């Protein structure tokens, strides 16, 4: 039973503001554009040369809200021309898309995708530079969901097909390079259904019976994750705004993989991309097996249709688990806080994060010097998401995934704001003899993103963003602290032509390495159609 850390938040927001109940806000806004900008990066500390490059971009932003469809997209392709011998040309694809289409009453088709980059020079979690030491990451999903009512019974079902990929240009020539256990690609399937009756219909208790099946097939060592579960949940109202909740069920979770190919000295063979080469003839090895009763109890507080709090404690994975969420949806503002605990992988986390996006007004904060987004997509209607945590320290291993994530977004007059904060711990599930991670070793990640937008007048605006990420690594890899900030000024020259100017600073400090601090500047033009 793999649940995104924002799935409970989305469920609560859906109750508060149904996607297709806002017919009065119907709109379709699709804006393609072409752009060119000149960037200079100058070292303040840590040495290095002044780097100059030119970005030529083509992209589209879209917001669609009709009776049947709600979607948002911000996609961009850029070609970076490096000046001199220190920088090579690069192709960069980045952005997100999220949408849902009402096929028929109760039946909705959901889809979404993400493209971005991560560093491959060992500075996990740090912002990407256009210096060649990066890799493209792609993730996406598609699937239907169905909700209906049969008499007194509420019935729901959903299926999600997901895919995640990290390109094969991983650099392994740095201190503590994670040889062997890099992520390549995976396909996931998530199927879930439930039937239930609300409190007071047949009895004081509300009851919901649910079951699900999840599977991930990863190319790294032919890894396979399977999770089958079924449970019965009860809700007992004790006041108009408070209810006691609890559930009991059964879960069967297994993770297996094949062995790496060994050379003549019995050492695992590593490919040029830094990943294990799979021994296709080796038998499948079971590396994790959980088969037991699961249960949890908690409380639900819902003082209004805009506010909801859920807290649970229970037993799963052979020990105690704690989870919960708090959501609040105001007028042009939203707040979400989620505590999560599960067995996960990079492929399952990133596709679940993409699936957690919703709404037609996602605000993607982009780095003006590289074109990449800084980690978060904010939304005043509650469908935002931060990807910093998923993209830090990407690995092919499965892990026990615990932490907390929070996001706030607001708009008032000419001002817009977004804040994302989080912490997570990943304790690795690995077979004996693993050369990169030892079973039970853990990574920890802290992150924070904040953006502030001010519309000066009808022709100009100012954007400011700050970001921080600290990745505490295991397995002799580098601990990395990344801090940065930038501000941009935008001015309409004509109705379709916009000029921009940006200044920024970025610092990265890793164990065993000196801090690197760079000042950055950008001048650009964008023509919209």
N, C-alpha and C positions, 0 to 999 in steps of 0.2 A: 504494500500500500504506500506508494511513493507520492507525496503531496507537496506541491510547490509551497514555499514559505509565504506566498501571497495569495494562495487559492482561497483561504478563508476571507481575506480582505475583499477579494473580488466578489465573492458570494454575498457578502453583506452589502456592498455597494450596489450590486444588481437589484437587491431588494429595495434599496433606497431610491434608485433612479434607473428604471428599466431603460435599456438602450433604445427601444422602439416606442417609448411613450412620449417622446419629445417632438412630435410632429411639427410643433410651432417653430422649431429651430432647424428645420430642414435647410441644408445648404450643400453645395458642391463647389469646392475651391481647389483647382489643380493649377499649379504654377511651375512650368519648366523654366530652366535658366542655364546660361553659359557664363563662365567667369574666368578671370585671370588674376593672379596675385603674385607679388614678389615678396619673398621672405628672406630675412637675414638672421642668423643665429651667432651670437658672439659670446665666447667664454668669459666668465667672470672669475671662476675658480676651477681648478682641475686641469688646466692646459687645453690644448687643442687649437685648431684653426677656426677662423671665422668662416662659416658656411653660408652659401647663398644658393637658393633654388627658386624656380618659377613653377607655380602650380596652374595648370589649365583644367578647369572643371566643367562638368555637365551634370545637371541634377534635376530633381523634381521634388516639390513639396505638395502634399495633397491632404485635404480634409473633406470627408464625405459623410453627410448625415441626412438620410432620407427615411422614408417609412420602412423600408426593408433593409437598408444597409447602413452600417456605421464603420468608418475606416479612417486610418491616419497613416501617412507615409512621409518619410524624409530620406531620400536616397541620393547618393552622389558618387560619381566616378571622377577620379582625378589622375592626371599624368603629371608627375613631378620631374622637371628637367633640372638635373644637378649641374652647377657651374664648377668647372675645374675637375681635377682628377680625384678629389676626395669624396664626391658624391656621384652615384650612378642614377640613371633614370629609373623611375618606379611607377607602377600602376597601383592605384589605391581605390578600393571599393568600400564604402561605409554607409551605414544607415539602418533604419528599421521600417517595417511595415506591419500593421496590425489591423485586422478587420473581422467583421461578422456579417453574415447575410441571412436574413430570415427567409428560408425556403418555403415554409408553410407554417400554419399555426402550431407553435410549440417546437418546430424543427429549425435549427440554426446551423449554418456552416461556418466554422471558425478557422482562421488561418493567420499566419504571421511569419516574419523572418527577420534576421539580423545579419549584418556584415560589419566587421570591424577588424582591427589589427591588435596584436600583442607583441611585446618585446621578446626577442630570442637571444639577448646578450647576457642573460642571467639576472637582469634587474626586474624581477617579477613584480607586477603591480604598478610599475612606473609608467608614466605617459610615454607614448611612442614618439620617436623622432624619425624624420625622413633620411635615415642614414644607412638603410639596407638591412639593419638587424631587427627585422620584424617579420611576422607571419600573418597571413590572412586567416580569419576565423569566420565561419558561416554556420548559421543555425536556423531551423525553420520547422514549422509544424502545420498540419491541416487535419481537420476532422469534424464530424457532426456532433451535435448535442440535441437531446430531445427531452422535453418536459411536458407532461400532460396530467390530467386529473380524471380518474376512473371512479365515479361515485364519490366516496369519501377518501379514496386513496390518491396520494401524490406519487407519480411514477416519473423516473428520470433515467436516462442512459446517455453515455458519451463514449466516443472513441477518438484517440489522437495518435496520428502517425508523425513522428519527429525524426529529424536528421541533423547531425552536427559534424563539422569537419574543421580540422586545422591543417593548413597547407604544408607540403613536404619540404619547406625551406628552413628547417630548424637549425640554428647555429649551436654547436656543442663545444666550441673552443673558448671556454671561459672557466674561471675557478668554480668548482662545485657543480659543473655541468651535470644535468640529470640524464645520464646515459641510460638508455633502455626503455624507460617507462613513459615516453611521450605519447600523447593522444594523437591518433590519426583521424578516424571517423567512426561513427556509430549510428545505428538505426534503432528507434524506440517505438514500442507499441503500448498504449495505455487504454484499457477497456474497463468501464465501470458502470454499474447499474444499481438502482435503489427503488424500493417501494415502501411507503409509510403512511401513517395517519397522524394528524395533528392532535395535540392535547384537547380533551373535552369532547371529542367526536364520539368515540366508543367508550372511553374511560378517562380518568384524570391524566393518565400518562399519554404522551405522544410516543409512538414507536416507529422506527425506521430500520428495515433490513436492507443491507447493502453487501455487494461483493465486487471484486475487481481482479484484474490480471494485468501485470506489467512485464515487459520483456525488453532487454537491450542487447543487441549484438554488435560488439565492437571489433574492429579489425586487429587491434593490438592483441597478439597472442590468442586470437579467435575467442575473445572473452565473451561470456554470456551471463546475463543477470535475469533471473525469473522470480516473480513475486506473485503468489496467489493468496487471497484473503477473503474472509467473509465475517460479518459482524452484525450485532443487533444493538441499536442505540435507543436510549430512552430520554425523554424530556419531561420534567415534572415542574410546572409553574408553582411558585410559592408566593408570588405577589404579581401585580400587573406588569412589573418590569424585570423581575428576577425569576430564573428557573434553574433547577438543579439538572445536570446532564451527566450521562454516563453510558458506557458501552462495553461489551465483551464480545470476543470473537476468536478466530483462529487464523494463523498466518503461516505460510510455508515459503521461505525465501532461500534461494540458492544462488551462489556465484561460482562459476567455473571457468577454466581457461586451459589452453594447451601449453606445452613447455617451449622455451626458446631453443633455437638451433644452437648446438655446441660446436666449437672448432676442435682441432686435434688435441688441444690442451685442456679440453673440458670447460672452456670459457664461453659464455653466451656470445653469439655473433650479433654485432650492432650494425645496423644499416647506416648509410651515409647521412640519413636524416636524424640519426641518434636514437632510433627505436629498435627494440628486439626484432630479430627475424624469427618467425614462427616455425617450429618443427611440425609440419602438417601431419606427420605420421605418428606423433606422440598421442597418448590417450588423454582424454579430457580429465583435468584434475579439479576436484571440488575444493575451493579455498574459503567458502563461507556457507554455513548451513544453519538456518534458524527455522525451527518447526515447533510451535508452541501456542499456548493460549495467550491472547493479548487482552488488556483491559485498561480503561481509564475512567476517571470521574472528574467532575468540575462544575463550574457555574457559568451561566449565561446572563448577562445584564444588558437589556435593551430599553433605555428610558425613552427613546424616540426612534422614528424611522431613519434618523440621521446618525445615530450613535449606537455602537454595539461593542461589548466586551465579552470575550470568551477566554477562560483559563482552564487547563486540564492537567492532571497528573495521573500517571499510570505506569504499567509495566509492559516492556517490549524489548526485543533484542537482548533478553537475558538480564535486564536491569531496569531501573526507574527512568521514565521519560517525562519531560515537561514541555508543554506547548501552549500557545494562546495567541490572541490577537485583540487589538483595539482599533476601531475605525471611527472616524468622524467626518462627515460630509457637510460642509457649510455652503454658504452662497459664494461661489467663485473661490472656494478654498477646500482643501482636504488634508487629512492626516491619517497615516496608517502605521501601526507598530505590530510586528509579528515576532514571536519566539518559536523557533522550529527545531526539530530533532528527527533525523532519519538516516537511512543508508542510501548513499547517492554516489554519483560519478559526474565527471565534467559534462558528458553528453546529456545526462538526465537533468542536471541543474540548469544548463544553458537553454535547453528547449523548454523547460518549465518556466524559466524566467521570461522567455519570449511569449509563451502562452499567457502569462500573467498581464501582459499589456492589454489595454482596452481603451476605448474612447476615441473621439474624433478630433481631440485638441491636444495631442501629445507635443510637448516642447522638448526638442532634442538639442542639448547644449553642445555645440561643436568647438573644437580647438581651431582657432583661425590660422594657425601656423602649419598644421598638418591636414586639416579637414576631418580628422577622426572626431567622434563624439567623446566627451570627457568621462562617460560612464553611466550617466543617468538620463532617463527620459521622464520629465515631470508632467503631471496632469492635475488640474484643479478639480476634475471630476473623479479622481481616485484611481485611475488606471495606469499610473506611472510605475516605473521599475528602475532599479540600479543594477548594473552588470559588473561593477568593480570586483565584487567578491568572486563571481564565477570565473572571471578572466585572469585572476591572480593565481600564479603557480599551477598552471594547467598540467594535469597528469593523466595517465591512462589507468591509474589504480582506482578502485572503489574505496569509499571512506564513510565512516560515521560522521554525519554532518550536523553540527549543532551551532546555534547562534541566535542573534537578534538583528532585525533590520527595521529602520524607520524612514518615513518619507513625508515631507510636508510641501505643499504647493499652494500658492495664493496669487490672486490678481486683485488690484484695487486701483481704479483710475489708470494713470499712466504707468503704474508700477507692476512688475511681475517678479515673483520669487519662487525658488525651489531649493529644498535642502534634503539631502540624503545621507544617512549615517548607518553604520553597521559594524558588527563583529561576528566572526565565525571561527570555528575550530573544526579541522578535518583530521580525524584519526584513521590511519590507513588500514585497509584489509588486504593483506598480501600473503602469498604462499611462503613456505619455508624456503630459504635459499635466495630470497629476493636481494638483489645487489644495490637497488636504489633506495627503497623504503623498507624498514623493518616493521613487522606487524605491531601495531599499537603506537608507532611514532606519529607525530601530529604537526600540522601546520596551523598557524593562526594568522588572521588577517583583520586589520582595522581600517576602515575607510570613511571618508567624509567628502561630500561635494556640495557646493552652494553656488547658486547663480542669482543675479539681480539684474533686472532689465528696467530701463526707464525710457519712456517715449517722450523726448524733449518737445517735439511738435509733430505736425503731420508729415514732415520731410526728414526728420532725423531721430536717432535713438542711440542709447548707450547700453552695452552689455558688459557685465563684469562677472567673473567666475573665479572661485578658489577651490583647490582640491588637495587632498592629503590621503596617502595610503601607506600603511606599514605592514609588510609581509614578513612574518617570523617563520622561517623555513626550517625543515628537518632534512635529514639525509645529506649533510655536509654541503647543502646549497646555501646561497647567499641570503642573509636577512637584508631587506631593502626598505628604506624610508624615502618617499617621494613627496615633495611639497611644491606647489606652484600656484600661480595666479595670472590672470590676464584681463585686459579691458579693451573693448572695441567701440569705435564710433562709426555709425553708418549714416550716410547722407544721400538723399535722392538728388541726382543731378538733373535727370529728366524723369518723365513718368515711368519709364522702363529701365533706366540706368541708375545703378546705385554704386557709390564709392565707399570704401571702408579703410580704416586705419586701426592697427592694433599694436599694443605693447604688452609684453609678458615676461615672466621670469619662471624658471623651472630648476629644481634642484633634486639630485638623487644621491643618496649615501648608502653604500653597501658595505657589509663586513669585508675586511681585508683590502678595501679599495678606498681611495681618497674621494671626498665629496666632489661632485661635478655640478656647477651652477652656471646656467646660461641665461643671457638676456636675449629677447626675441622681438623682432619688429616685422610688421606686415603692411603693405599697401595693396589694395585690390579694387577691381571693378567687376560688377555683375549685371548682366542684362537679362531681364525676365520677359517672357513672352505672354 
